[in-house]
Amino acid sequence: MLTLVGSRFHFRRVVPAALRPILGKSEIWISLGTAGKVEARRRAAELHGQTSDLFRGLRSVSRSKPPSANDSADFITKHGFKTKDDVYRALLEKYQDMLVTQETTRKNDVSSAEMAGQIKYYKSVMQHAHDVRALSAGIEKVIAVALDSQNHMTTMTRKLIEASNISAAEKKGLENEIKRLHETLLSTFTKALDGRSAATETSAPATNETETKPKKGVATPKTRPAILLTEALNRFLNSKPAKSLETQRDTSRTVALFIEAFGDKSIREIDGKVAGDFRDVLFSLPASHGKTKNLSLQEEIERAASHDVSTLSAKTVKNHFMRLSSLWNDFLRRDMVEKNPWGNWDFNLTKKNPRRAWTAEEMDKLLQTPWPLCNISVDTFQGITMVAAYSGMRLGEICNLRNEDIEIIDGVLCFRICAHPEDNWSPKTEAGERLVPIHSALLDWGILNFQKTGEKYLFSDLKNSQDGNRGADLSRAFSRYKTMMELPPAVTFHGFRHTVSTLLRNQNSDIRELWIDALLGHEASHKSQGATTYLSGIEIHNLKRTVEAIQHPSFIFPKFSVS
């Protein structure tokens, strides 16, 4: 049984009555040397097995009746003992051996994960040594030739210096030969070092037993084996002194989130750009991330963007970066990486970070990448994307546009965004019901060609999902399209809305903030009654000026016309 004495557990077992005359004691009491109950149970189980073996051995020399003094004397004599004290000392030595074995087993258990990683690494090292042996030998031959050439050149240089009375023609010949040898030497060394670099970059360096040592004076580039993030994390968590359970849990969660977004990368591939992309991902995730088990990371980001739900706070994102920074500092100390990309990031904890907008390079990439074959036609994809880029409308607002929602107001062609109770759809907020003048770029492109006689919706080939969401299919298709283009997960369709907002608020003109809010369907930036009343009275021509201020000079698909 286990007994807690002070801060340490002890193993206690009663000696069978028949064996007490032989052992000279009624119970066995041994300190287990640990305060952990789980570890104490494991050690106690081992001691229980060993003492059981001991009891069985002692019973084998006992008769069915309780042993007498003569029996004890026979046992002592048979096993080479002189007194019962000798038996007791021998048993104590056996117990000490048990504890030594026990401690050895415990240490092996603690380092088993690290040993497994080392075994995997050295197996790859041995395979590398086998693969590059012939190449290394060839490189050494090239280096040997280069050294011979160097010696020859040195000899000729000495002759040239010493021979002051040779003719000009002979001197010129020696100089040309030295120049030729020098160029040969330089070329030979360059090829040798390039070959060595290529060999070490494609696999791990050879072990001391298998690698071919370079000639003296020839430098070889310093290389490190490519270690995946999961393997490096295991080394960090299993290092000594052991990390706390809280650190292990939190760091593992952050790394798992990174791997879900970017895959299990080599730690040397993770640079500042990757860290920045992960920062964007974190700021795009909903605050409830992880509670909806059936959604992928990308689906969570899309849901947060399309529904404008609250995202992770700056403090949460900072905590993720601090864990990764601590992990990378450990890698730096072990010379596994060259720098820490997770440090020196700004986290403004006093305000919410803006959502991710599209960069010009990302929009160019979208133009150049063909839309894949799916249940959404390329025309519909391009039309919806153009409307988003040149109006800032939400995806749900665009997909639910009806042909009757295109109206001329005071001579300006507009999209009217309003509720459709019969279809159980309405804008996200009261401010979402608004007029959006149609950008001249959209009219020139051919957006009105989507109007078809007899059709209810402008983009008529979209279908409702089970919950009545007309944009669900396009949202999923766009997510796959984005992944195919290898864009960061934080870049979403909803990002066009933020791109438009950023363009309008940063342009140098007299476009007023209230006009921008009215165009995008935002609540008034100023919550006063006067501002709210003014919003409802903004002239359509001011909204038209605001729309036309949206400029993407290079972002436009080939002109659309009725096929």
C-alpha positions in Angstrom: 0.0 0.0 0.0 1.0 3.7 -0.4 1.6 5.8 2.6 2.4 9.6 2.5 5.0 10.6 5.0 5.8 14.3 4.9 6.1 15.1 1.2 7.2 11.7 0.0 5.3 8.5 -0.7 6.4 5.2 0.9 5.8 1.6 -0.1 4.5 -0.6 2.8 3.8 -4.3 2.6 3.1 -6.9 5.3 5.3 -9.9 5.4 3.4 -13.2 5.4 3.3 -14.8 8.9 5.1 -17.9 7.6 8.0 -15.9 6.3 8.5 -13.6 9.3 10.9 -16.0 11.2 13.1 -16.1 8.0 13.0 -12.3 7.3 13.0 -11.3 11.0 10.5 -8.5 10.4 6.7 -8.3 10.0 6.5 -5.7 7.2 8.6 -4.1 4.5 8.7 -0.3 4.4 10.6 1.5 1.6 10.6 5.2 0.6 9.6 5.7 -3.1 11.5 9.0 -3.4 8.7 10.9 -5.1 5.8 13.3 -4.2 3.8 12.5 -7.4 1.0 10.0 -6.8 1.0 8.6 -10.3 4.8 8.0 -10.3 4.5 6.6 -6.8 1.9 4.1 -7.9 4.1 3.0 -10.8 7.1 2.4 -8.5 5.0 0.7 -5.8 3.7 -1.7 -8.5 7.2 -2.6 -9.4 8.2 -3.2 -5.8 5.1 -5.2 -5.2 6.1 -7.5 -8.0 9.7 -7.9 -6.8 8.6 -8.6 -3.2 6.1 -11.2 -4.4 8.9 -12.9 -6.3 11.0 -12.8 -3.1 8.1 -14.3 -1.0 7.6 -17.1 -3.5 11.3 -18.0 -3.4 11.2 -18.1 0.4 8.1 -20.3 0.4 9.7 -22.8 -1.9 12.1 -23.8 0.9 9.4 -23.8 3.6 7.2 -26.8 4.8 3.5 -26.6 4.9 3.6 -26.0 8.7 5.0 -22.8 10.1 8.8 -22.9 10.1 10.6 -23.8 13.3 13.8 -22.5 14.6 15.5 -25.5 13.0 13.9 -24.6 9.6 15.3 -21.1 9.9 18.7 -22.5 10.7 18.5 -24.8 7.7 17.6 -22.0 5.4 20.4 -19.8 6.7 23.0 -22.6 6.3 21.7 -23.6 2.9 22.1 -20.1 1.5 25.5 -19.5 3.0 24.4 -17.1 5.7 25.7 -17.3 9.3 23.1 -15.4 11.2 19.7 -13.8 10.6 21.4 -10.5 10.5 23.3 -11.6 7.4 19.9 -12.5 5.8 18.5 -9.1 6.7 21.5 -7.3 5.3 21.3 -9.3 2.1 17.6 -8.4 1.7 18.5 -4.7 2.3 21.0 -4.9 -0.5 18.3 -6.5 -2.8 16.0 -3.6 -1.9 18.7 -1.1 -2.8 19.2 -2.9 -6.1 15.4 -2.6 -6.7 15.5 1.1 -6.1 18.5 1.6 -8.4 16.7 -0.3 -11.2 13.6 1.7 -10.4 15.4 5.0 -10.8 17.1 3.9 -14.0 13.7 3.0 -15.4 12.3 6.4 -14.4 15.1 8.3 -16.1 14.6 6.3 -19.3 10.9 7.1 -19.2 11.5 10.8 -18.8 13.9 10.9 -21.8 12.1 8.4 -24.0 10.5 11.0 -26.2 13.8 12.8 -26.7 15.6 9.6 -27.4 13.0 8.7 -30.0 13.6 12.0 -31.8 17.4 11.4 -31.7 17.0 8.0 -33.1 14.9 9.4 -36.0 17.5 12.1 -36.6 20.5 9.7 -36.7 18.7 7.3 -39.0 18.3 10.1 -41.5 21.9 11.0 -40.9 23.1 7.5 -41.8 20.9 7.5 -44.9 22.4 10.8 -45.9 25.9 9.5 -45.4 25.1 6.5 -47.7 23.6 8.7 -50.4 26.4 11.3 -50.6 29.4 9.1 -50.1 30.2 8.9 -53.8 29.5 12.6 -54.3 31.8 13.5 -51.4 34.6 11.4 -52.7 34.3 13.0 -56.1 34.4 16.5 -54.5 37.5 15.6 -52.6 39.2 14.5 -55.8 38.4 17.9 -57.4 39.8 19.7 -54.4 43.0 17.6 -54.6 43.4 18.6 -58.2 42.9 22.2 -57.2 45.6 22.0 -54.5 48.1 20.4 -57.0 47.4 23.3 -59.3 48.0 25.7 -56.5 51.3 24.1 -55.7 52.3 24.3 -59.4 51.3 28.0 -59.6 53.3 28.8 -56.4 56.4 27.1 -57.9 56.1 29.1 -61.1 55.6 32.3 -59.3 58.9 31.7 -57.3 60.7 31.0 -60.6 59.4 34.3 -62.0 60.6 36.3 -59.0 64.0 34.6 -59.0 64.7 34.8 -62.7 65.4 38.5 -63.1 67.6 38.0 -66.2 65.0 36.1 -68.4 63.8 37.7 -71.6 60.6 39.7 -71.8 58.9 37.1 -73.9 59.7 34.3 -71.4 58.5 36.5 -68.5 55.3 37.2 -70.4 54.8 33.4 -71.0 55.2 32.6 -67.3 52.8 35.4 -66.3 50.1 34.0 -68.7 50.6 30.5 -67.4 50.2 31.7 -63.8 47.0 33.6 -64.8 45.6 30.4 -66.5 46.4 28.3 -63.4 44.8 30.9 -61.1 41.6 30.9 -63.1 41.5 27.1 -63.2 42.1 27.0 -59.4 39.3 29.5 -58.8 36.8 27.6 -61.0 37.7 24.3 -59.4 37.2 25.6 -55.9 33.9 27.2 -56.8 32.5 24.0 -58.3 33.7 22.0 -55.3 32.1 24.3 -52.8 28.9 24.6 -54.8 28.6 20.8 -55.0 29.2 20.5 -51.2 26.5 23.1 -50.6 24.0 21.3 -52.8 24.7 18.0 -51.0 24.2 19.5 -47.5 21.1 21.5 -48.4 19.2 18.4 -49.6 19.7 16.2 -46.6 21.3 16.1 -43.1 25.1 16.2 -42.6 27.0 13.0 -42.4 28.1 11.6 -39.0 31.8 11.6 -37.9 32.1 8.0 -38.8 30.9 8.3 -42.4 31.7 11.8 -43.6 34.8 12.5 -45.7 36.8 15.2 -44.1 37.7 18.2 -46.3 41.2 19.1 -47.1 42.9 21.5 -44.7 42.3 25.1 -45.7 39.0 24.4 -47.5 35.9 25.9 -45.9 32.6 24.2 -46.0 29.3 26.0 -45.4 27.7 25.5 -42.0 24.4 23.6 -42.4 21.8 22.3 -40.0 19.3 19.4 -40.6 15.8 20.4 -41.6 13.7 19.9 -38.4 9.9 20.0 -38.6 8.1 22.2 -36.1 6.4 19.2 -34.4 9.8 17.5 -33.8 11.3 20.7 -32.5 8.3 21.2 -30.2 8.7 17.7 -28.7 12.4 18.5 -27.9 11.4 21.7 -26.3 8.6 20.1 -24.1 10.8 17.2 -23.1 13.9 19.3 -22.3 15.3 19.5 -18.8 14.3 21.1 -16.6 10.8 20.0 -17.7 8.3 22.7 -18.7 5.2 23.2 -16.5 2.0 21.5 -17.5 0.5 24.9 -18.3 3.4 25.8 -20.6 3.2 22.5 -22.4 -0.5 22.8 -22.9 -0.6 26.4 -24.1 2.5 26.1 -26.4 1.1 22.9 -27.9 -2.2 24.6 -28.6 -0.5 27.6 -30.3 1.7 25.3 -32.5 -1.3 23.1 -33.4 -3.1 26.3 -34.5 -0.1 27.3 -36.6 0.1 23.9 -38.2 -3.6 23.9 -39.1 -3.1 27.2 -40.9 0.3 26.5 -42.6 1.2 22.9 -42.2 4.1 21.3 -40.4 6.9 23.4 -41.8 10.6 23.2 -41.2 11.5 25.7 -38.5 14.1 27.3 -40.8 11.3 28.1 -43.3 9.3 30.1 -40.8 10.5 33.7 -41.3 9.1 37.1 -40.7 6.6 36.8 -43.6 5.2 33.6 -42.3 4.9 35.1 -38.8 3.1 38.1 -40.2 0.7 35.9 -42.2 0.0 34.0 -38.9 -0.7 37.3 -37.2 -3.3 38.1 -39.9 -4.9 34.7 -39.4 -5.2 35.2 -35.7 -6.8 38.6 -36.0 -9.2 37.1 -38.5 -10.4 34.3 -36.3 -13.7 34.7 -34.4 -13.5 35.1 -30.6 -15.4 31.8 -30.3 -12.8 29.9 -32.3 -12.7 26.2 -31.3 -16.2 26.0 -30.0 -17.6 25.0 -33.4 -16.0 21.7 -33.9 -17.3 20.9 -37.4 -15.8 24.0 -39.0 -12.3 24.2 -40.5 -9.9 27.1 -39.8 -10.7 28.7 -43.2 -14.4 28.3 -42.7 -14.2 30.0 -39.3 -12.3 32.9 -40.8 -14.9 33.2 -43.6 -17.8 33.0 -41.1 -16.2 35.8 -39.0 -15.7 38.0 -42.0 -19.1 37.5 -43.6 -21.0 38.0 -40.4 -18.8 40.7 -38.9 -18.5 38.8 -35.6 -16.0 39.7 -32.9 -12.5 38.4 -33.6 -9.6 37.4 -31.3 -8.4 40.2 -29.1 -5.0 41.8 -29.4 -4.1 40.4 -26.0 -4.9 36.8 -27.1 -2.9 37.2 -30.3 0.0 38.7 -28.3 -0.1 35.6 -26.0 0.2 33.3 -29.0 3.2 35.2 -30.3 4.9 35.2 -26.8 4.6 31.4 -26.6 6.2 31.0 -30.1 8.8 33.6 -29.3 9.8 31.6 -26.1 9.9 28.5 -28.2 12.2 30.1 -30.8 14.5 31.5 -28.1 15.1 27.9 -27.0 15.8 27.0 -30.7 18.3 29.9 -30.9 20.2 28.7 -27.8 20.4 25.2 -29.4 21.6 26.8 -32.7 18.6 25.3 -34.6 17.6 28.6 -36.2 19.3 31.8 -37.1 16.8 34.3 -35.7 13.5 34.7 -33.9 10.7 36.0 -36.2 8.2 36.2 -33.4 9.6 39.1 -31.5 9.3 42.9 -31.9 5.7 42.8 -33.2 3.4 45.6 -32.3 0.1 44.7 -30.5 -2.0 47.8 -29.8 -4.0 46.6 -26.8 -6.0 49.8 -26.6 -8.0 49.4 -29.9 -9.2 46.6 -32.1 -7.0 45.8 -35.1 -8.6 46.4 -38.5 -9.5 43.4 -40.6 -7.3 42.3 -43.4 -7.6 44.2 -46.7 -6.3 42.9 -50.1 -2.9 44.1 -51.3 -2.4 45.2 -54.9 -0.2 42.2 -55.5 -2.9 39.8 -54.2 -5.5 41.4 -56.4 -3.2 41.1 -59.4 -2.7 37.4 -58.6 -6.5 37.0 -58.5 -6.8 38.5 -62.0 -4.1 36.2 -63.4 -5.4 32.9 -61.9 -8.2 31.1 -63.8 -11.4 30.4 -61.9 -11.7 26.6 -61.4 -14.5 24.5 -62.8 -17.3 24.3 -60.2 -21.0 24.9 -59.8 -20.4 28.7 -59.8 -19.7 30.0 -63.4 -16.7 32.2 -64.1 -19.1 35.0 -65.2 -20.9 35.0 -61.9 -17.6 34.9 -59.9 -16.2 37.8 -61.9 -19.4 39.8 -61.7 -19.8 39.4 -57.9 -16.1 40.2 -57.4 -16.2 43.3 -59.5 -19.2 44.6 -57.5 -17.4 44.0 -54.2 -14.2 45.7 -55.4 -16.0 48.8 -56.7 -18.7 49.2 -54.1 -17.6 47.6 -50.8 -20.9 45.7 -50.5 -21.1 42.6 -48.4 -21.2 39.2 -50.1 -24.8 38.5 -48.8 -26.0 41.9 -50.1 -24.5 41.2 -53.6 -25.9 37.7 -53.9 -29.4 38.8 -52.9 -29.6 41.7 -55.4 -32.8 41.4 -57.5 -33.2 42.8 -61.0 -35.8 45.2 -59.5 -33.2 46.5 -57.0 -31.5 48.3 -59.9 -33.1 51.8 -60.0 -32.4 55.3 -61.3 -32.5 57.8 -58.4 -32.2 61.5 -59.4 -30.5 60.4 -62.7 -28.0 58.1 -61.0 -28.2 54.3 -61.6 -28.1 52.6 -58.2 -28.3 49.3 -56.3 -31.1 49.5 -53.7 -30.2 47.3 -50.7 -33.4 46.5 -48.8 -35.1 43.8 -46.9 -37.0 41.0 -48.7 -39.3 39.6 -46.0 -40.8 37.1 -48.4 -37.4 35.4 -48.8 -36.5 35.9 -45.1 -33.5 38.1 -45.9 -32.6 41.6 -44.7 -29.4 43.7 -44.4 -27.2 43.1 -41.4 -28.2 46.4 -39.6 -30.7 49.2 -40.1 -27.9 51.3 -41.6 -27.5 48.5 -44.2 -30.6 49.5 -46.0 -29.2 52.1 -48.4 -28.6 53.2 -52.0 -25.3 52.3 -53.6 -24.6 54.2 -56.9 -23.2 51.8 -59.5 -19.5 52.6 -60.3 -18.8 53.7 -63.9 -16.2 51.0 -64.1 -18.9 48.4 -63.5 -21.2 49.9 -66.1 -18.4 50.0 -68.7 -17.5 46.4 -67.8 -21.1 45.2 -68.5 -22.6 44.5 -65.0 -26.1 45.2 -66.4 -25.8 42.3 -68.9 -26.5 40.0 -65.9 -30.1 41.2 -66.0 -32.1 38.4 -67.7 -35.8 38.5 -68.6 -37.9 36.3 -66.4 -35.2 35.9 -63.7 -35.7 37.2 -60.2 -32.1 37.7 -59.1 -29.3 39.6 -60.8 -26.9 36.6 -60.4 -29.5 34.0 -61.3 -27.4 30.9 -61.3 -26.7 31.1 -57.5 -28.7 28.6 -55.5 -30.0 28.9 -51.9 -28.3 26.7 -49.3 -30.4 24.7 -46.8 -30.6 27.7 -44.5 -31.5 30.1 -47.3 -28.0 31.6 -47.8 -27.5 32.4 -51.5 -23.8 33.2 -51.0 -22.8 29.9 -49.3 -21.7 28.1 -52.4 -19.6 31.0 -53.7 -18.0 31.5 -50.3 -16.9 27.9 -50.2 -15.7 27.9 -53.8 -13.8 31.2 -53.2 -12.0 29.7 -50.2 -10.8 26.8 -52.3 -9.8 29.2 -55.1 -7.8 31.2 -52.5 -6.0 28.1 -51.3 -5.1 27.2 -54.8 -3.5 30.6 -55.3 -1.6 30.1 -52.0 -2.9 33.3 -50.5 -2.8 33.6 -46.7 -5.9 32.3 -44.8 -6.6 35.8 -43.5 -7.3 37.1 -47.0 -11.1 36.6 -47.5 -13.8 37.8 -49.9 -15.0 40.2 -47.2 -11.5 41.8 -47.5 -12.7 43.7 -50.6 -15.0 45.7 -48.2 -12.1 46.6 -46.0 -10.0 47.4 -49.1 -12.7 49.9 -50.3 -13.0 51.4 -46.8 -9.2 51.9 -46.6 -9.0 53.4 -50.1 -11.8 55.9 -49.4 -10.5 57.0 -45.9 -6.9 57.4 -47.2 -7.5 59.3 -50.5 -6.7 63.0 -50.7 -10.0 64.6 -51.6 -13.0 66.2 -50.0 -14.9 63.0 -49.5 -16.5 63.2 -46.1 -16.5 60.5 -43.5 -20.3 60.5 -43.2 -20.6 59.8 -46.9 -18.3 56.8 -46.6 -20.3 55.4 -43.7 -23.5 55.9 -45.7 -22.1 54.1 -48.8 -20.8 51.1 -46.8 -23.8 50.8 -44.6 -21.9 51.6 -41.4 -23.5 53.1 -38.3 -22.6 56.8 -38.1 -19.1 57.4 -36.9 -20.5 60.1 -34.7 -23.5 58.9 -32.6 -25.2 62.2 -32.2 -28.7 62.7 -33.3 -27.6 65.4 -35.7 -25.2 63.0 -37.4 -27.9 60.3 -37.7 -30.4 62.7 -39.2 -27.8 64.0 -41.6 -27.0 60.5 -42.9 -30.6 60.1 -44.0 -30.4 63.3 -46.0 -27.2 62.8 -48.0 -27.7 63.6 -51.6 -27.3 60.7 -54.1 -24.8 62.8 -56.1 -22.5 62.9 -53.0 -22.7 59.1 -52.8 -21.9 59.0 -56.5 -18.8 61.1 -55.9 -17.8 58.7 -53.1 -18.2 55.6 -55.2 -16.2 57.1 -58.1 -13.3 57.7 -55.7 -12.8 54.0 -55.5 -10.0 53.4 -58.0 -8.3 50.1 -58.9 -6.5 51.1 -62.1 -5.2 47.6 -62.9 -8.0 45.5 -61.4 -10.7 44.7 -64.0 -11.7 41.4 -65.7 -12.1 41.2 -69.5 -15.3 43.0 -70.5 -18.5 41.0 -69.9 -21.2 40.7 -72.5 -24.1 38.4 -73.1 -22.9 35.2 -74.7 
